[in-house]
Amino acid sequence: MPTASSSAPRIVVVGAGIVGACCAAYLRREGYPVTLLEAERPAAGASSGNAGALSPGSCIPLATPGMLRDVPKWLTDPDGPLVVRPSYALQALPWLARFVAAGRESRIAAIADALHALHSPVYDSYQPLLQASGAGNLVRQSGSLVVYRRRSGLDSSMRWWQMRRDRGNAFEILDQKALHDIAPALAPDFDCAVYQPQHGYVADPRSLVVKLVDHFQASGGTLVIGRAQRIEHDGEAIGVGLADGRMIEGDRIVVAAGALSKPLLSGLGLTVPLETQRGYHLHLPRPAIDLPLPVSFSDSKFYATPMTGGLRLAGTVEFARPSAPPDFARARRLGTIAAKWLPGLDLDGASEWMGRRPCLPDSLPMIGAVPGDPRVVLAFGHAHNGMTSGPTTGRLIADLIGGRKPFIDPAPYRPDRF
Ligand SMILES: Cc1cc2nc3c(=O)[nH]c(=O)nc-3n(C[C@H](O)[C@H](O)[C@H](O)COP(=O)(O)OP(=O)(O)OC[C@H]3O[C@@H](n4cnc5c(N)ncnc54)[C@H](O)[C@@H]3O)c2cc1C
């Protein structure tokens, strides 16, 4: 552990999800005095209940040309992957319009390059953190499957698979027999699958974050439980004001509060079109079937991931008012669908969860200093892939704060791009 000089800036990281934990860990490794500020407990947000998939080869933006064609089908299917609650539809409209605009043909390749840069180093970026925190057993490079009921489904998405391959992401197309050999628990309803050997999963996402934070504290970092309310400026001084009246002073503030980051940024002169895409999981403690790797069901767009505590079914997208109660029927529906495709699946004892994905219209996070006040550094908006992009974000933030040439080009994630 390098020792910071007495003039090293004091850093406050707001939010102990996977992104904040990785930022704090990377900064602490460089010897900075770091305070990690968390409203509830480490992994209180999206980073606990997600599907845990590690997808270095994932680089296709969420909005793509032609996606609008599929939206009516998704919205009208009760088992479909997308819901916009009617009471929120009007409010969501401006964001959805930006999202669709970001999916236009002229933008796709550049966004895919930026996603690839962030996702492909996932294992290298996790490695030093896992080694130091003793969490190596939680990250598994098992490969993953995307399964298709009809070959035509795969054929119609071939353009996107080619785009992944063009960026060096290997995959293999499996016929029904080869698929059965890898995942015999799947029903014979699937014509084919795509196997991505470099993919993997986190066997317990919550434990991973907790272990990273535990190690951060053991190495001299400070964890403070308290809800940040605003960033305070007082002449040269900067700090974070908490809801309970406390003030945490720092020289740099890293905002990594996931879907709840936006209210902290008022007064900084930034446009932050951060929207929440809710997702659900159903966690099965005794699934009675074995899956050796994460399986993504292409039609319903959810994952079944083997975890240390059972099998987790996770996915779906829901737009709803922030205060709206969760609709756990969506989580239970994942169980109904999965029971068809994984014969013998035991749903007994299942637990339900809802989490908020922090999403910007162009599928890219905001990573970097705020132009109006470079002491405030942003690290949020990791959407559907934060378990994959979190550690690389931590590395990038450490490069930016350290004033070094960043190991990847940070330009696509500029906070002032909207
Ligand atoms: C159903 C579902 C499935 C997913 N599957 C995958 C997957 O398979 N692979 C993948 O890579 N990603 C997946 N994701 C996405 C991933 O979970 C997120 O991108 C990631 O967790 C975001 O991490 P974060 O640290 O930015 O936010 P969070 O995990 O939400 O952490 C933010 C933290 O900040 C704290 N906080 C908020 N406001 C304040 C405040 N004012 N003061 C102090 N603290 C505050 C919160 O309590 C929380 O602990 C999935 C998400 C969902 C919902």
The ligand as a Tripos MOL2 file, in Angstrom:
@<TRIPOS>MOLECULE
LIG
   53    58     1     0     0
SMALL
NO_CHARGES

@<TRIPOS>ATOM
      1 C1        -32.5060   -6.9670  -12.1690 C.3       1 LIG1
      2 C2        -31.1120   -6.4660  -12.4660 C.ar      1 LIG1
      3 C3        -30.2000   -7.3190  -13.0700 C.ar      1 LIG1
      4 C4        -28.9160   -6.8710  -13.3620 C.ar      1 LIG1
      5 N1        -28.0220   -7.7580  -13.8760 N.ar      1 LIG1
      6 C5        -26.7400   -7.3760  -14.1010 C.ar      1 LIG1
      7 C6        -25.7860   -8.3100  -14.5760 C.ar      1 LIG1
      8 O1        -26.0870   -9.4820  -14.7680 O.2       1 LIG1
      9 N2        -24.5140   -7.8910  -14.7960 N.ar      1 LIG1
     10 C7        -24.1430   -6.5890  -14.5760 C.ar      1 LIG1
     11 O2        -22.9680   -6.2660  -14.8290 O.2       1 LIG1
     12 N3        -25.0270   -5.6790  -14.1120 N.ar      1 LIG1
     13 C8        -26.3160   -6.0350  -13.8670 C.ar      1 LIG1
     14 N4        -27.2300   -5.1380  -13.4030 N.ar      1 LIG1
     15 C9        -26.8350   -3.7380  -13.2790 C.3       1 LIG1
     16 C10       -26.0380   -3.4720  -12.0260 C.3       1 LIG1
     17 O3        -26.7010   -4.0480  -10.9130 O.3       1 LIG1
     18 C11       -25.8920   -1.9540  -11.8320 C.3       1 LIG1
     19 O4        -25.3650   -1.3640  -13.0020 O.3       1 LIG1
     20 C12       -24.9270   -1.6560  -10.6980 C.3       1 LIG1
     21 O5        -25.2990   -2.3660   -9.5530 O.3       1 LIG1
     22 C13       -24.8910   -0.1590  -10.3910 C.3       1 LIG1
     23 O6        -23.9870    0.0020   -9.3400 O.3       1 LIG1
     24 P1        -23.8500    1.3710   -8.5770 P.3       1 LIG1
     25 O7        -22.7760    1.1970   -7.5780 O.co2     1 LIG1
     26 O8        -23.7340    2.4870   -9.5610 O.co2     1 LIG1
     27 O9        -25.2760    1.6040   -7.8920 O.3       1 LIG1
     28 P2        -25.9360    0.9180   -6.6010 P.3       1 LIG1
     29 O10       -25.5720   -0.4960   -6.4750 O.co2     1 LIG1
     30 O11       -27.3800    1.2490   -6.6410 O.co2     1 LIG1
     31 O12       -25.2270    1.6420   -5.3900 O.3       1 LIG1
     32 C14       -25.4800    2.9800   -5.0400 C.3       1 LIG1
     33 C15       -25.2440    3.0960   -3.5430 C.3       1 LIG1
     34 O13       -25.3380    4.4840   -3.2100 O.3       1 LIG1
     35 C16       -26.0700    4.6120   -2.0190 C.3       1 LIG1
     36 N5        -26.6490    5.9420   -2.0190 N.ar      1 LIG1
     37 C17       -27.6380    6.4160   -2.8200 C.ar      1 LIG1
     38 N6        -27.9040    7.6980   -2.5220 N.ar      1 LIG1
     39 C18       -27.0660    8.0360   -1.5320 C.ar      1 LIG1
     40 C19       -26.8620    9.2370   -0.7920 C.ar      1 LIG1
     41 N7        -27.5800   10.3160   -1.0220 N.pl3     1 LIG1
     42 N8        -25.9170    9.2430    0.1700 N.ar      1 LIG1
     43 C20       -25.1600    8.1570    0.4260 C.ar      1 LIG1
     44 N9        -25.3080    6.9910   -0.2490 N.ar      1 LIG1
     45 C21       -26.2470    6.9390   -1.2110 C.ar      1 LIG1
     46 C22       -27.1150    3.5080   -2.0850 C.3       1 LIG1
     47 O14       -27.6020    3.1890   -0.7870 O.3       1 LIG1
     48 C23       -26.3160    2.3850   -2.7250 C.3       1 LIG1
     49 O15       -25.6980    1.5500   -1.7680 O.3       1 LIG1
     50 C24       -28.5310   -5.5420  -13.0810 C.ar      1 LIG1
     51 C25       -29.4310   -4.6920  -12.4550 C.ar      1 LIG1
     52 C26       -30.7130   -5.1410  -12.1410 C.ar      1 LIG1
     53 C27       -31.6660   -4.2150  -11.4380 C.3       1 LIG1
@<TRIPOS>BOND
     1     1     2 1
     2     2     3 ar
     3     2    52 ar
     4     3     4 ar
     5     4     5 ar
     6     4    50 ar
     7     5     6 ar
     8     6     7 ar
     9     6    13 1
    10     7     8 2
    11     7     9 ar
    12     9    10 ar
    13    10    11 2
    14    10    12 ar
    15    12    13 ar
    16    13    14 ar
    17    14    15 1
    18    14    50 ar
    19    15    16 1
    20    16    17 1
    21    16    18 1
    22    18    19 1
    23    18    20 1
    24    20    21 1
    25    20    22 1
    26    22    23 1
    27    23    24 1
    28    24    25 2
    29    24    26 1
    30    24    27 1
    31    27    28 1
    32    28    29 2
    33    28    30 1
    34    28    31 1
    35    31    32 1
    36    32    33 1
    37    33    34 1
    38    33    48 1
    39    34    35 1
    40    35    36 1
    41    35    46 1
    42    36    37 ar
    43    36    45 ar
    44    37    38 ar
    45    38    39 ar
    46    39    40 ar
    47    39    45 ar
    48    40    41 1
    49    40    42 ar
    50    42    43 ar
    51    43    44 ar
    52    44    45 ar
    53    46    47 1
    54    46    48 1
    55    48    49 1
    56    50    51 ar
    57    51    52 ar
    58    52    53 1
@<TRIPOS>SUBSTRUCTURE
     1 LIG1         1 GROUP 0 **** ****
